[in-house]
Amino acid sequence: MLGSKERVQAVLDEVRTAPIPEAEKALFAFVDQLNDAPGDVRREDVERLKAAGWTDEAVYDAVSVCALFNFYNRWIDGTGVQGLSPAMYERSGKRMAAGGYLPAPPSSGGEPER
């Protein structure tokens, strides 16, 4: 989805009709269920993901990311921390798309101070 704002917006609008692979639709539906009704998630839901081609590790990662974002959102709401502006989210997204979560190497080229 990287590089296509239209595709991301289509997923946000209605994942079932978004122009993405069926496996991704299944994963997003599972994450929606995990957010909306976590107590209703059953083994069959995980088996559906595996039948769509997702591995146990991928399901574990999806559950972990979902849970962490729920934690972060509640922590932010509870502490009053303000979110980023839309421009900063876009800038952060570009940085992460280019380099992932790791910080850029030091510009001096030397070893970091200890």
SETILO-541185 format. One line per 4 residues: number of its first residue (from 1); their letters; for each residue x negated, y negated, z negated of N, C-alpha, C, O. Coordinates in nm, 2 decimals. Atoms other than C-alpha are relative to their C-alpha. Layout:
<pts>
NUM) A) X Y Z X Y Z X Y Z X Y Z | ...
</pts>
This chain:
<pts>
1) MLGS) -0.08 0.12 0.00 0.00 0.00 0.00 -0.09 -0.12 0.00 -0.04 -0.23 0.03 | 0.09 0.11 0.01 -0.30 -0.22 -0.04 0.00 -0.07 0.14 -0.01 0.00 0.24 | 0.00 0.08 -0.12 -0.30 -0.50 0.22 0.13 -0.02 0.07 0.14 -0.09 0.17 | -0.14 0.02 -0.06 0.08 -0.49 0.29 0.09 -0.05 -0.11 0.15 0.03 -0.18
5) KERV) -0.09 0.06 0.09 0.28 -0.73 0.08 0.14 0.05 0.03 0.22 0.07 -0.06 | -0.14 -0.05 -0.04 0.59 -0.62 0.28 0.03 0.13 -0.06 0.14 0.16 -0.10 | -0.03 -0.13 0.05 0.55 -0.26 0.18 0.01 0.00 -0.15 0.10 0.07 -0.20 | -0.01 0.01 0.14 0.49 -0.34 -0.18 0.14 -0.06 -0.04 0.21 0.00 -0.13
9) QAVL) -0.13 0.06 0.03 0.80 -0.56 -0.18 0.12 0.10 0.03 0.22 0.10 -0.04 | -0.10 -0.10 -0.03 1.00 -0.28 -0.01 0.01 0.10 -0.11 0.12 0.15 -0.14 | 0.00 -0.10 0.11 0.90 -0.04 -0.29 0.07 -0.07 -0.12 0.15 0.00 -0.19 | -0.06 0.07 0.11 1.00 -0.30 -0.55 0.15 -0.02 0.02 0.23 -0.01 -0.08
13) DEVR) -0.14 0.02 -0.03 1.33 -0.36 -0.38 0.08 0.13 -0.01 0.19 0.13 -0.07 | -0.08 -0.13 0.00 1.44 0.00 -0.32 -0.10 0.11 0.04 -0.12 0.13 0.16 | 0.10 -0.10 -0.03 1.18 0.28 -0.34 0.06 0.11 0.09 -0.02 0.16 0.17 | -0.06 -0.12 -0.08 1.42 0.54 -0.18 0.00 -0.03 0.15 -0.01 0.06 0.23
17) TAPI) 0.00 0.03 -0.14 1.42 0.35 0.15 -0.13 -0.07 0.04 -0.14 -0.11 0.16 | 0.13 0.07 -0.04 1.07 0.20 0.14 -0.08 0.09 0.10 -0.07 0.21 0.10 | 0.08 -0.08 -0.10 0.83 0.30 0.42 -0.12 0.05 -0.06 -0.23 0.01 -0.02 | 0.12 -0.07 0.06 0.61 0.52 0.21 0.03 0.15 0.01 0.14 0.19 0.03
21) PEAE) -0.02 -0.15 -0.01 0.55 0.90 0.21 0.10 0.05 -0.11 0.11 -0.01 -0.22 | -0.10 -0.06 0.09 0.81 1.12 0.04 -0.07 0.03 -0.14 0.00 0.02 -0.24 | 0.07 -0.04 0.13 0.55 1.23 -0.22 -0.01 -0.13 -0.09 0.01 -0.12 -0.21 | 0.00 0.12 0.08 0.51 0.87 -0.33 0.13 -0.04 -0.05 0.15 -0.09 -0.16
25) KALF) -0.13 0.03 0.05 0.88 0.82 -0.35 0.03 0.08 -0.12 0.09 0.04 -0.22 | -0.02 -0.09 0.12 0.90 1.12 -0.58 -0.07 -0.05 -0.12 -0.02 -0.04 -0.23 | 0.08 0.05 0.12 0.62 0.98 -0.80 0.07 -0.12 -0.06 0.08 -0.13 -0.18 | -0.07 0.12 0.06 0.79 0.64 -0.83 0.13 0.03 -0.07 0.16 -0.03 -0.17
29) AFVD) -0.12 -0.04 0.06 1.12 0.80 -0.90 -0.02 0.06 -0.14 0.05 0.03 -0.24 | 0.03 -0.06 0.13 0.96 1.00 -1.18 -0.04 -0.11 -0.10 0.00 -0.10 -0.22 | 0.05 0.11 0.09 0.79 0.69 -1.33 0.12 -0.08 -0.04 0.13 -0.13 -0.15 | -0.13 0.07 0.03 1.13 0.51 -1.31 0.07 0.07 -0.11 0.12 0.01 -0.21
33) QLND) -0.07 -0.08 0.10 1.29 0.80 -1.50 -0.08 -0.01 -0.14 -0.02 -0.02 -0.24 | 0.08 0.01 0.12 1.00 0.79 -1.75 0.02 -0.13 -0.08 0.02 -0.13 -0.20 | -0.03 0.13 0.06 1.06 0.42 -1.81 0.14 -0.01 -0.05 0.16 -0.06 -0.16 | -0.14 0.02 0.04 1.44 0.43 -1.82 0.05 0.10 -0.10 0.14 0.06 -0.18
37) APGD) -0.06 -0.10 0.09 1.51 0.75 -2.00 -0.11 0.11 -0.03 -0.10 0.22 0.01 | 0.11 -0.09 0.02 1.19 0.91 -2.13 0.04 0.13 -0.07 -0.02 0.23 -0.05 | -0.05 -0.13 0.07 1.38 1.16 -2.35 0.07 0.10 0.09 0.09 0.21 0.05 | -0.07 -0.09 -0.10 1.55 1.30 -2.04 -0.10 0.07 0.09 -0.06 0.15 0.17
41) VRRE) 0.10 -0.06 -0.09 1.22 1.40 -1.86 -0.02 0.14 -0.05 -0.04 0.18 -0.16 | 0.00 -0.15 0.02 1.21 1.78 -1.83 -0.11 0.06 0.09 -0.16 0.00 0.18 | 0.10 -0.08 -0.08 0.97 2.04 -1.69 0.04 0.00 0.15 -0.05 -0.01 0.23 | -0.04 0.00 -0.14 1.18 2.05 -1.37 -0.04 -0.13 0.07 -0.07 -0.13 0.19
45) DVER) 0.04 0.13 -0.06 1.10 1.68 -1.31 -0.15 0.01 0.04 -0.19 -0.04 0.15 | 0.14 -0.01 -0.03 0.73 1.76 -1.32 -0.02 0.10 0.11 -0.11 0.08 0.20 | 0.01 -0.10 -0.10 0.78 2.07 -1.11 0.03 -0.06 0.14 -0.02 -0.02 0.24 | -0.04 0.07 -0.12 0.95 1.85 -0.85 -0.12 -0.08 0.06 -0.14 -0.08 0.18
49) LKAA) 0.12 0.08 -0.04 0.63 1.63 -0.84 -0.10 0.10 0.06 -0.16 0.07 0.16 | 0.10 -0.09 -0.05 0.41 1.93 -0.80 0.04 0.06 0.14 -0.04 0.09 0.22 | -0.05 -0.05 -0.13 0.63 2.06 -0.52 -0.02 -0.10 0.11 -0.03 -0.07 0.23 | 0.03 0.11 -0.10 0.58 1.72 -0.35 -0.14 -0.02 0.03 -0.18 -0.10 0.12
53) GWTD) 0.14 0.00 -0.03 0.21 1.78 -0.36 -0.09 -0.06 -0.11 -0.21 -0.07 -0.09 | 0.08 0.06 0.11 0.10 1.61 -0.68 -0.06 0.11 -0.09 0.01 0.21 -0.12 | 0.07 -0.09 0.09 -0.15 1.79 -0.91 0.04 -0.03 -0.14 0.09 -0.14 -0.17 | -0.02 0.02 0.14 -0.12 1.83 -1.28 -0.08 -0.13 -0.05 -0.03 -0.21 -0.13
57) EAVY) 0.08 0.12 0.03 -0.40 1.57 -1.31 0.07 -0.13 0.04 0.07 -0.23 -0.03 | -0.07 0.12 -0.05 -0.21 1.32 -1.10 0.12 -0.03 -0.08 0.15 -0.15 -0.11 | -0.12 0.02 0.08 0.11 1.37 -1.30 -0.05 -0.06 -0.14 0.01 -0.15 -0.19 | 0.06 0.05 0.13 -0.10 1.32 -1.62 -0.04 -0.14 0.01 -0.01 -0.23 -0.08
61) DAVS) 0.04 0.14 -0.02 -0.25 1.00 -1.48 0.12 -0.09 0.01 0.12 -0.20 -0.05 | -0.12 0.08 -0.02 0.09 0.87 -1.38 0.07 -0.03 -0.13 0.11 -0.14 -0.16 | -0.06 0.02 0.14 0.23 0.93 -1.73 -0.08 -0.09 -0.08 -0.03 -0.17 -0.16 | 0.09 0.08 0.08 -0.07 0.78 -1.89 0.00 -0.15 0.04 0.01 -0.24 -0.05
65) VCAL) -0.01 0.14 -0.04 -0.06 0.46 -1.68 0.13 -0.06 -0.04 0.14 -0.17 -0.08 | -0.14 0.05 0.04 0.32 0.43 -1.74 0.00 -0.03 -0.15 0.05 -0.14 -0.19 | 0.00 0.02 0.14 0.27 0.47 -2.11 -0.08 -0.12 -0.04 -0.04 -0.20 -0.13 | 0.09 0.12 0.04 -0.02 0.22 -2.13 0.07 -0.13 0.04 0.06 -0.22 -0.04
69) FNFY) -0.06 0.12 -0.04 0.17 -0.04 -1.94 0.12 -0.03 -0.09 0.15 -0.15 -0.12 | -0.11 0.02 0.10 0.47 0.01 -2.17 -0.06 -0.06 -0.13 0.00 -0.15 -0.19 | 0.06 0.05 0.12 0.24 -0.04 -2.46 -0.05 -0.14 0.01 -0.02 -0.23 -0.07 | 0.05 0.14 -0.03 0.07 -0.35 -2.31 0.12 -0.10 0.00 0.11 -0.21 -0.06
73) NRWI) -0.12 0.10 -0.01 0.41 -0.51 -2.23 0.06 -0.02 -0.14 0.09 -0.14 -0.17 | -0.06 0.02 0.13 0.54 -0.45 -2.58 -0.10 -0.08 -0.09 -0.06 -0.17 -0.17 | 0.10 0.07 0.07 0.21 -0.58 -2.73 0.00 -0.15 0.04 0.00 -0.24 -0.05 | -0.01 0.14 -0.05 0.23 -0.89 -2.51 0.12 -0.07 -0.06 0.12 -0.18 -0.10
77) DGTG) -0.12 0.06 0.05 0.59 -0.95 -2.60 0.00 -0.03 -0.15 0.04 -0.13 -0.20 | 0.00 0.01 0.14 0.53 -0.90 -2.97 -0.10 -0.10 -0.06 -0.08 -0.16 -0.16 | 0.10 0.10 0.05 0.22 -1.12 -3.00 0.01 -0.14 0.06 -0.05 -0.23 0.02 | -0.02 0.13 -0.06 0.34 -1.40 -2.77 -0.11 -0.03 0.10 -0.12 -0.15 0.15
81) VQGL) 0.11 0.02 -0.10 0.04 -1.36 -2.53 0.07 -0.03 0.13 0.17 0.04 0.17 | -0.06 0.04 -0.13 0.13 -1.53 -2.20 -0.06 0.08 0.11 -0.18 0.11 0.11 | 0.05 -0.07 -0.12 0.10 -1.34 -1.87 -0.07 -0.10 0.09 -0.07 -0.22 0.07 | 0.07 0.08 -0.10 -0.11 -1.46 -1.58 0.10 -0.07 0.09 0.22 -0.03 0.11
85) SPAM) -0.08 0.06 -0.10 0.03 -1.70 -1.32 0.00 0.09 0.12 -0.09 0.18 0.13 | 0.00 -0.08 -0.12 0.13 -1.54 -0.99 -0.13 -0.01 0.08 -0.18 0.08 0.14 | 0.12 0.02 -0.07 -0.18 -1.69 -0.83 -0.12 0.08 -0.06 -0.20 0.13 0.01 | 0.10 -0.08 0.07 -0.40 -1.53 -1.10 0.02 0.15 0.02 -0.08 0.22 0.03
89) YERS) -0.03 -0.14 -0.03 -0.23 -1.20 -1.05 -0.05 0.04 0.14 -0.11 0.15 0.16 | 0.04 -0.03 -0.14 -0.30 -1.22 -0.68 -0.16 0.01 0.01 -0.21 0.09 0.07 | 0.15 0.00 0.00 -0.67 -1.31 -0.74 -0.05 0.12 -0.07 -0.15 0.18 -0.02 | 0.05 -0.12 0.07 -0.71 -1.03 -0.99 0.03 0.13 0.09 -0.06 0.21 0.09
93) GKRM) -0.02 -0.12 -0.08 -0.55 -0.78 -0.75 -0.10 0.01 0.11 -0.14 0.12 0.15 | 0.10 0.00 -0.11 -0.79 -0.88 -0.47 -0.13 0.04 -0.06 -0.20 0.12 0.01 | 0.12 -0.04 0.06 -1.08 -0.85 -0.71 0.00 0.15 -0.03 -0.10 0.22 0.00 | 0.00 -0.15 0.03 -0.97 -0.50 -0.82 0.01 0.08 0.12 -0.05 0.19 0.13
97) AAGG) 0.00 -0.07 -0.13 -0.90 -0.39 -0.46 -0.14 0.01 0.05 -0.17 0.11 0.12 | 0.13 0.00 -0.05 -1.25 -0.48 -0.37 -0.10 0.07 -0.08 -0.19 0.14 -0.03 | 0.11 -0.06 0.08 -1.44 -0.36 -0.67 0.05 0.09 -0.11 -0.03 0.14 -0.19 | -0.05 -0.09 0.11 -1.21 -0.16 -0.90 0.00 -0.08 -0.13 0.00 -0.20 -0.14
101) YLPA) -0.01 0.06 0.14 -1.20 -0.22 -1.28 -0.14 -0.04 -0.05 -0.14 -0.11 -0.15 | 0.14 0.03 0.05 -1.58 -0.25 -1.32 -0.03 -0.15 0.03 0.01 -0.20 0.13 | 0.05 0.14 -0.03 -1.73 -0.60 -1.36 -0.10 0.00 0.11 -0.17 0.10 0.13 | 0.10 0.02 -0.10 -1.94 -0.74 -1.09 -0.14 0.01 -0.06 -0.16 -0.02 -0.18
105) PPSS) 0.14 -0.01 0.06 -2.32 -0.67 -1.14 -0.05 -0.14 -0.02 0.00 -0.24 0.04 | 0.06 0.14 0.03 -2.52 -0.96 -1.28 -0.05 -0.06 0.12 -0.12 0.00 0.20 | 0.05 0.07 -0.12 -2.60 -1.22 -1.02 -0.15 -0.02 0.00 -0.20 -0.04 0.11 | 0.15 0.02 0.01 -2.96 -1.25 -1.14 -0.07 0.12 0.05 -0.19 0.11 0.08
109) GGEP) 0.06 -0.12 -0.05 -3.03 -0.90 -1.03 -0.08 0.07 -0.11 -0.13 0.18 -0.09 | 0.08 -0.06 0.11 -3.20 -0.83 -1.37 0.09 0.09 -0.09 0.21 0.10 -0.06 | -0.07 -0.09 0.10 -3.11 -0.60 -1.65 0.09 -0.09 -0.09 0.05 -0.20 -0.12 | -0.08 0.08 0.10 -2.82 -0.72 -1.88 -0.08 -0.01 -0.13 -0.15 0.08 -0.17
113) ER) 0.06 0.02 0.13 -2.93 -0.86 -2.21 0.06 0.10 -0.10 0.18 0.13 -0.09 | -0.04 -0.09 0.11 -2.91 -0.63 -2.51 -0.01 -0.06 -0.13 0.02 0.00 -0.23
</pts>
